Amino acid sequence: MRLYTHSACLEHDPGIGHPESPARLRAVLQALDDPRFAAIERVEAPRAIREQLERVHGAEYVDYIFASSPSQGQLQLDPDTVMSPGSLEAALRAAGAACAATDAVLARETRRAFCAVRPPGHHATRNEAMGFCLFNSIAAAAAHALGAHRLERVAIVDFDVHHGNGTQAIFRHDPRVLYASSHQMPLYPGTGEASEHGAGNIFNAPLPPGAGSIEFRAVWDKTLLPELDLFRPQLLLISAGFDAHARDPLAQLQLETDDYTWITQRLVELADRHADGRIVSSLEGGYDLEALRECTAAHVAALIT
């Protein structure tokens, strides 16, 4: 297994009090310093190139993000999304990590990879930064698998507590990509109804505030995992957000650390059945540092098996 990360991802600074802080990535990296992860190969994430970004973002939007990079201070792109002098490089490394990890698993250099990166990406649409996200890293990885590697079926699984509206919007008319998400509703960004099906490739399982392990496991067992099995993905990508944990301050789902072990084990089994075990997972949300450490460790430990 490989871990893709880069010190530049610590330099994205949305400002004091912002929940998407550099402390999040430090917590993740601390969790992965555990001796049980010593055999993981550490790889420096490269920058995403324009071609990779423009498969999922408009050229004018990419130009806008580059042009918006401040030389000092912070620039507010929307009420939640901020750029600092280090943000552009961090976002390029985050998207680059997901694409490089995709190259590695498809070249059979490793079966699975985890991208410990920030900023997150799944809210970024083709032409809009939002929800802490600049470039949609997991979408870039999926489009890279389709475009550069000629895969025919790629699945994106998203268990972040917030619906990945950007990922869904980018692929909603592309039946080569299946998007499966569990998330809290109502909650930001307000998308992700079960009735949203795209080209028959979108599967959403919204959960009400207060739902916990039983409800979470039920929607995956009864709805989302069966659809993934029918799709038979050649590559499985994961938007790994850990903010559905009961301790997270930004939402009200009540998952426990064991739930992340459980869902990851189910996804590993699915990838083994259909994708030669190939999984790329990339960090999304998770804003309680203790829960983030625990859940990351549980997720990566299950990926290793």
N, C-alpha and C positions, 0 to 999 in steps of 0.2 A: 504493500500500500504506500501511496505517496501523500505528503502534505505540501500544498502549495501556499506560500505566504510571501510577504515582502514588508520590510520595515517602513516603506512609504505609506502603507495602509494605516500606520500609527500617526501620520502627519496630517491627516484630514481632521480638522478641528472646527466643528460647528459652533463652538462657544460654550462658555460656562453655563452649566445647568441643562444643556441639551442632552436628551437621553442617549443619542447615538454618539457616545464619547469614545475617545481612544482607549479608555479603561476597559471597554468591552473586549477589544481584541487582545489586550494584555491578559485579561482573565481567561480567554480561550487558549492562548499560548501557554499560560501557566498550567492549565488543565492537561495540555498535551505534553508537558515536560515530565509527566509521571513515568516512572521506569517501565511500566507495562507497554508504553508506546515507543520504547527505545528503538525498535526495529523499523519504525516508519521512516521511509526515505524523505528527507526534507529537501524541497526544491524551491529556488527563488523564482517567484512569479514574474514572467515577462510582461511587457506592455502589450495591450491589445493594439492591433494595427487598424488603420482606417477601414480596410476591407471587412474585417470582422465586425466592427461597430456598425458599418453601413448596411450590413445584412438585416439589422433589426432597428436601426435608427435612420432617419432622414439625414442627408448630407448637410442640410442647413442647420439641423439640430446639433449635429456633431460640431460644426463650426461655431455655433452659439456657445456650447459648453467650453470649447477651447478659448474663445474670445472672452468669456465671462470670468476666467480664472484670475483672481485678484493678486496683485503683487504684495499687498499687505492688508491686514484687517479681514473682514468677512463680508461676503455679498449674499444677500437673501434672495433666493430664486423664487420661493413661495413661502407661506407661513411656517412650513416645517423644514425646508430644504435649504442648506447653507453651503456656500463654497468658501474655503480659506485658501491661502497660497499653496497648501499641500494637497488640496482636494482632487485636482485634475490628475496628478500622478497616481494618487491612491485609486481613483476610479479606473484608470487605465490598467493598473496592476491587477485590480479585482477582476475585470473582464478578461484580461490576459491570462490570469490564473485558470479561469474556467475553460477557456479555449485550449490552453496548453495541456490541462488535465485531460480534456477530451481527446486530444492528439495521442497522449500517452496510453490511455486505456484502449483506444482503437488500434494502436500499433502493438498492443499486447505487451507493453513495457511494464504495466501494472494492471491489476484487475480493478482496483478501486482507488479513488482519490478524494481527499477533502481539501477544500479551499478555505483557509482561515484568512478572510479578507474583509475589508470594509472600504467604502460605504456599501450598504446592501443595494439590491438592484431590482427586486421584482415589482416595484410600483412604477418604475420608469417606463413610459410608453414610447412609441416611435418618435414622438416629437415633443415630449414634455418631461421635465424633471419634477418629481413629487415624492412625498412620503420618505424623505431622507435619501432618495435614490437619484443617481445621475445617469449611469449607463446600466442597462439590464444585462447583468453578467450571465445569468442562467439562460436567458433567451439567446444571447450571443453564442453560447456554447452549443445550444440546440441547432441554430442556423449554421454554425460552423460544421457540425456533424453532417448536416444535410448537404451543404454546399461544397465543402472541401473533401468530405469522405464519402459522399453519395449514399448515405444511409436512406432507407425508405420509411422507417418508423422509429421515432424518438419520443420517449415519454418524459414529461416533467411532473414531478410530484412536489407538492407544496403544502407543508404542515405548519407554516407560520400562522400565528393567530389572526393576522390581517390578510385579506384576500389579495393575491398577486394580480391586480388589475392590469398592470402593464404587460405581464407575460401573456395573460389571456387575450388582451387586445391585439398583441403582435401576431399571435398564431390562430386567432379565432376562425380564419378562413383557410387554414392550411391543414388538411386532414393527415399530413405526414407527422404531425405533432399532436400527441394527446396531452392535455393538461388536466390534472386531477388535484383538487384542493379541498382541505378541511380548514375552516376558519370560523371565527366568531361573527355573528350577525344579530343585531346591528352593531357595526363598528366601522371605523375608517377602513377603506375608502368608500364604502357603501355599495360596492359591487359584489358579485359572487352568489347571486340567487341560484337555487337549484334548477330553475327554468332556463338558465343561460347555457345554450348547447353549442354555439358556434356552428361549425360545419359537421356537427355530430362528434366533435373531438374534445368538447369541454365538459367536464364533470365536476360540479361543485357540491359540497356537502356542508352547508352552513350549520353552525351550532349555536344555541342560545347562550347568553351570559349565564355563568354558573355551571354549565355542562362540564363533566369531568371524564375520568377514564372510561367508564362504561359507555357513554355516548360516543366518545372519540373512537374507541375500538370498534364499536358497532357500525359506524358509517364507513370505516375503512373495510371491515370484513364483509359487509353486506352490499356495499355500493361501489366504492372506489377500487379496491383490489380486484374484484371480478372484472371490472371494465379494463383494467390494466392487463389482466390475463388474456382477455379476448383480443386486445390490441397486439400483443406479443412484441413488445419493444425490442429493438436491437441495441438500444442504449438507454439507461435510466439516469436521469438527472434529478437532483433533489435541491429544492429551495429549503434549506435547513434553518428555519426560524424556531427559536425556543421560547417565544413569548406567550405561548399558551400555557406555560407553567403556572401553577397556582400562586407563586410568589411574584410574578411579573407585575409591575405597576401600571402598565399601559392597557391592560385588558382584564377580563373577568372569567376566562376559562380556568379550570381547576385540574390540569394535568399534573402528573407526578413524573419524576425522573424515569421511573420504570416504563412509562408509556413511550418514551423515546427509544429505549432499548427494544420494546415490543415492535413498534412500527418499523424501525430500522431492520430488525430481523426478518420481518415479513417482506420488506423490499429487497433484502439480500436474496431471500428464497425466490422471489419473482425474477430478479435479474439472473439468478443461476438457471432458472427454467428457460428463459427466453433470450438473454443477452450475453451469454457466456460469462455471467457474473459482473458485467461492466457497469460501474456506477461512478458518477461524478457528483459530489455533494458540495454545495457552496453556502457559506454562512449568510443568513438573512438577519432576522430580528432576535431579540432576547435582551432584556434591559435590567433584570435583577442579576447582579454579577455572580452571586453564589449559585443561583439556579443555572446561569449560563455555563459556569464551570462544570457543574455536575452533569448537565444535559449534553454538553459537547463531549465530555468523556464517555458518557453512556453511548452516544451515537457512534463515535469513532471506534469504540471497543466492539460494537456490533458490526461495523463495517469490516473490521479486520478478520472476523471469523469466516 
